[in-house]
Amino acid sequence: MATTRHRLVPCFLGILLNALIGVTYEAELSFTLEPSDIIAVQEQPLMLHCQVDGIPPITTQWRQNGLLLTQNQHHTTFINGSLLIGHFQKTKSDGTSDEGDYECVAQNSFGLVVSRKARIQAATMADFHVQPESVHAEESGVARFQCQIHGLPEPVISWEKDGRPVDTKDERYTLLPTGVLQITGVRQEDMGKFCCVAHNSAGVKHSAEAHLTVSGSQSSVYKEPMILVGPENLTLTVHQTAILECVATGYPQPIVSWSRLDGRPIGVEGIQVLGTGNLMISDVGVQHSGVYVCAANKPGTRVRRTAQGRLVVQAPAEFVQPPQSIARPVGTTAIFTCQAQGEPVPQLTWLKNGQILEPGGHVKLRNNNSTLTIYGISQDDEAIYQCIAENSAGSTQASARLTVLWADGLPGVPTHVQAEALSPTTIQVSWREPEQNTQDIIGYVLHIRRTSDPLEMEYQEAVSKVTLQQVIGDLEPSTSYTFYVKAYTSRGASKPSDSATESTLGEVPAPPSLFTKVVNSSVVQAVWEPSSKMGQHQGFRLYYRRAHTPLFTGPITFPRNTTHYNITQLDPALVYEIKLLAYNQHGDGNATVRFVSLREGVEKSEMNTPCDCVKDEQSKTSTTGIIIGIHIGVTCIIFCVLFLIFSYRGRLLESSSSSQGASGLNGAARGEMDANGSAGKTIVDSNELERLFTGASTQAL
């Protein structure tokens, strides 16, 4: 619909916008310190920190799970913005809890911003859900104990043997942070009672006891390498430590090695082997994600056993391109861009003065919410906008301010905007001058869009200040359009006028494409298809008559989805005129006309019979034989003529006469084939019509 010329605006508008768009502003309100996640201890005080930089006066409040906290003896907000919870309680007497997501809310005259969410959870310690089990091991073999317990913060696990802490200086003892105790090269003195001890800020718990018994060694007996315990699937956050366990047995003692399934090197930085084969990766990053393979190899051979586990490293959201504060004249378009990265991919949410911004109307979100566009901005759009990036590993926020420029002396709003349809493709829009500040107006901009289109599909046409009307062309028939006008001075634009909506006039359909096909000596099939430029149509009307006769048979009316019709009971000796048109509520369109001769059509049909492979081969063989026979006959006649010329001059005239007769027959055959060859047209030009009509007249005579 819109062409390039529609989007051209005069120099006065471009210069004005360039000058104003070059101005940028700081947000005038931003966080210098945001609250962090905390594991709180029951009945202990808790402090959440929040510091804001901006133009005073600034007020600071806190939200818990989206609801504002009130000042009371339980919650205290300090002048610097920090929040003190005097006695943290997981469950209060009224059923509420201090646990939840906390946000710091800061506000000044320029707008409102909200901090990242800080999750407050109570320190807890559950019961052991995996208890150590008794183990019997051979001397010089491997023993393994395991316990697991849930808690906040993550409990620290230690082990005791016979009531005393395990000697961690003994290299045969490997304690993994996951709650696993491995003993390699087991000895008789290792027998005893083992239990694990879990402790965090919520308390200390002991597991049940498990016994280790040791039997005599059978180390001289060959044993295939075997992996007792392989690595588990882990999901961690960046900067945590990954422990991938691998315990192997066999005789001789197998060699444990590690690799990545994708073939990439594991690297050396931050990599450490614990015990005889456990892999520890300190300070994990996203690049460490992958499938890790533990292999137990028999020394000196290629005999090996493998086990694998997947490590997934998540990264909290962080900004690649935070939104920037901008200033725009009233009535123009403001665009904020926010791009973030993380693992998994962060979800983006926009806030306007601390409230979730819902797209709609003149506010649009695109590119997975990374682009915020505000069309036709007004004073109501001036605010602080925040981009919140969040995934399962964490969240972050960035803010930017939109300043709407509204200079003194801007023109008033154009009035009495009216639209009138002139044709199926043109509408005239007229308006009156604003009532205020008209002396400095340098022009108008007319905003145009299909009523059904979103605002971003709008385009503009610039109009001289002395012109209070504009004819908009290149529109679509029977289509509704919406218009509004803005007046411009060197200082900026007016507010948009009231909108006017008008539909273009209807248009009759364009002629359809029409083809004819002779079915037999008395039937012609008319085939048609709608043209891409036809426009809206409700159906088709077909007429036919004998050529040069005044009256048509018809109309025969068809619905819009019909594309063919057989005309029957025709005279094979005559030429017929067939006419087809499309119609709609605005009337009948122009017709497409075709002339058809059933006689020539039948001849063509006979020559172009649909393929029957057996009959075609027989026909080809028969035709080839006839042609060869004709050539042989002509050759014989020529030899006979030459013989007669030299032998019997008196009979030369008679022989020549016979030869000419044969040539005439041959010429007639060629003429017949030419006629057949030209009988394949369905659209007939004027010369062909004359020949058809002449032939018809001759036949009639």
Steps between C-alpha positions, in 0.01 A plus 500: 500500500758752608767599254828677564352838421248455782778489756679814384459792742622853427838626615347705781391180680826312447714789623276549802509134604874463446568799721277375778590131480864585555413599858534222758426502870608293796238295677523739802426198721697175518623240748859495619440204733223240471389237752646148485354156571532403865458182705352627828516345845189468710456784755818671382513856356524540124619800293425562131706776337384748236673816383365738235662782307281775360364851526341552842263477664497118475264274691584132555255221577509121499274238349461142616358269234375807310325665798628815674631446853372735769728652762457325836706361783576193292618685183717813505616696193806716557576834335762334277231264368597182688229277651538343844292201606545488879417132557473280196210257522425228252145475629338776707206471734265644238611241243716738296872451440810714457608271217445622145625726222594853608535804274627848576280774348644850451312804370566865425345768279628328184349159560525174689743206484492151648808298601572139415314242706687375806379162626495453876480139622515349845795282593382140521633150550291201398555136595745285306331360192801278418659319795842328483482123459735233633773388261715186468826554313803289415836605627662740250158556347264800504231597753245775452245662734241761407247720676274777369300768677314814390552831673538877462772601478650186343615285794869427540561124531774343710560137605571327828647157566426344835387841630810688386556714190649309209869569447493718189879501485490136392512512117300177486199689638321727253213718627286651227278805569207302363497283814714210374786331684736286290764272648756352261758232582281376784683359804397303804532808723233675292230279648256682727180703525458794265242780507473837329440833670310787329509854635388846388358811666181309581679238711687168498376149419661154513414216267454138592814290541631259236762226547806432289629143505818389324586149375827353380654616172463314169706749306679235292171400330441692174185714500355694210490877552163612630353839589320476832368857495496736203434873472148631561321768301558840661342843457704781653532877484815676382779529759386188687712182527417184306593157637478214250546170681658190349588191707658206314619154611688214339831320502740632412371837627340676197612845389220759511493772234253773404390646166214696349254324274519783246877459468587843639789511748407519868781748565721540804397826667285430803517123436605264777485124556377394844603159626560242229262625233252770605496814287455839668440816297530818705327825405295344220393706199256448218786363289524202737151377408507164322507123538802366690621143452684304769705208363657217704788352297685174562869593505687416180185402307205658326252332732286773655169573661329839484228700675380849424312790656375836377605829656271799440631838607250783525593868486283774651368767268730791418459789261677519168323824411298672775241761402619859468316814613367709212309822433247527220258770383136445573326307223811316380614141559721380786694172479678322788725200437589244767715193431604247764684170507504205736444126518218420457404793278352775721142617472456877467230702676444877485381725782371855479549683828518166680187347345501224238464655156234327293536544122204634307379812326801718425738283708660203321748231608699311236795263460417295810437821697849635428360806318246735657341746256263779604324673211363852511635572846323744730560641847341187647787291361769693688627256762786275607494171311673191633609185322495192726707203378433177690576129473523208742852605604417859594365838394622851431348835405594818316307825475471784249296818496279629221485880495221644287596838358215747513621851417308821566324638197424167337200514268158391608327192368362510141120487509205378292690217333276349231553232238302450177536214253550620142556171319589138568864606549489858634375680812512872567585609857435857615546686830505845657783696657564463873350762724832586672846602377427478129742773394811278536361192325740375230291209378274207576556125501211274406517154662339218301434131562253230418259486790566128544880546510704549820639843577849412381364458145412868493663725241504876450464767237628853558277791402580868449381742767277678246324177408228373728406197295674210330389236250645162594542266205617145433249360749316169485134483394231432761752548783467704819775752580567710811658847488621760748702821465779674694614859461873576518704803598876530533458408868311176446167341422151549631304226663327273248158607379189291533497213253278479194410168340376451145472210253597519135226447246425155370629379165361252251724199438756490220446260205576136579724280286292285260599193297293278272529133412299309239378181664319359194303619197226657715664579836747775596650522848564850641774506764591811702701610798486819710763762424735608780387858429128424493429620852198382695246305295187305585474282191505478119252546216537320166334589166529338156347543153551421135742750350334798325168439673352768730387296802707318762393192687541579869599615744596170659605593855764311699627534857854627552648152550379367160769497229353319197177431310406285198290672229298231320270456197713715272506492121835360380481704179488839675733739685395597853578803716546429874507781758588473872502769771536519878262696720470628857275732700622793292394352168628300205863524396632511145458178305756273338388388150609192304392366157504128431438285191381151577605372154865592538490408865384150413778467242753615754356264761532210261864584438565564868312206650615422855787257503415133456842341474392195297284700258765772469763245408267344244414846363866595479582172324210547257590863423866412452406222258278734297773762473759241393254359247435847355874564462554164332206563268624847403848362431360228276292753309805720441698206361210402280467855367869522417484164330198603296660837403799330347315200362163622385491875428157468357362391840687766708198733540286220640770395748554865612129538560501196729800635693335837559187334632702306752679817608167673551382222723817524702458876536146456619619266772753758619236769500277286714776446754569875512136564567504245779815646642350846534177383656635492858429864601225580748546880494434617141645820348321721241649326194392165631151633571473619139606157378255330738213724396589459129510123544170509678344710221634266234355201682171676532497566128 
